[in-house]
Amino acid sequence: MKVKVNGELRELPDGTATVRALLDEVRYSFPLLIVRVNGSLVERGAYSRAPVSDGDEVEVYHLVSGG
């Protein structure tokens, strides 16, 4: 499956069909993430259910706090 993640085309193994599986595969482990699939925001609680399909565009941003 080919998916564009943050502008980079990635070849992901079959079975990487949810946002959670994609995040695990690309090793994004930041505690506070914002994820959009094809421009639509995915709620944090839905990562394990939100589908990712061949050809999708996924944007992942991590939030950083500081002073």
N, C-alpha and C positions, 0 to 999 in steps of 0.2 A: 504494500500500500504506500502511495506517495502522498505526503502531506506537506504543506508549506508552514513552517513554524518560525515565527518572527522573521519572515522574509526569506528564510533558507529552506530550500526543498530537501526533504528528508525521506529516505526509504525506511519505512517501519515494518516490523514483522506482522504477518497476519495475526489477528487476535488483538491487535492494538486498536480496539474499536470504541473506547471511551476516553474521555478527557483524563481520568485518573490513570489509565493504562499508558496514555501518551506521556503524561508528566513523569511517571515512573521510568518509562523507556528513555526519555531524554534527560533524566536525572535532575529534574527541577524539584527541589525539596524545600524551597523557602517557605516559611510558615504563612506568609501573607501574599497570596497571588491573586491577580485579576486575570481571568481567561475569557477570551472572545473567540467564538468559532463562526467564521463567515460573517463577522461583524456583530454577532449577537452575544451579549453577556451571558456567561454561564455562572449560576450561583454556586458558591463553594460546596454547599450540601448536595449538589447535583452532579459533581464530578464523576462519581461512579456510575451514573445513569446517562449522562450526556454523551450522545454518539459523536464519533469522529469517523468520517468516511474518506475514501480515496478522493484526492483532489481538493479537500477542504483547506481553508486558510485559517490557521490558529495563531492568535497573538497571546503571549503570556508576559505579564509584567509583574515584578515583585515590588512590594511597597517597602520603603525604607524610612525609618523614623530617626530622628536625631534632633539635636538642639544647636 
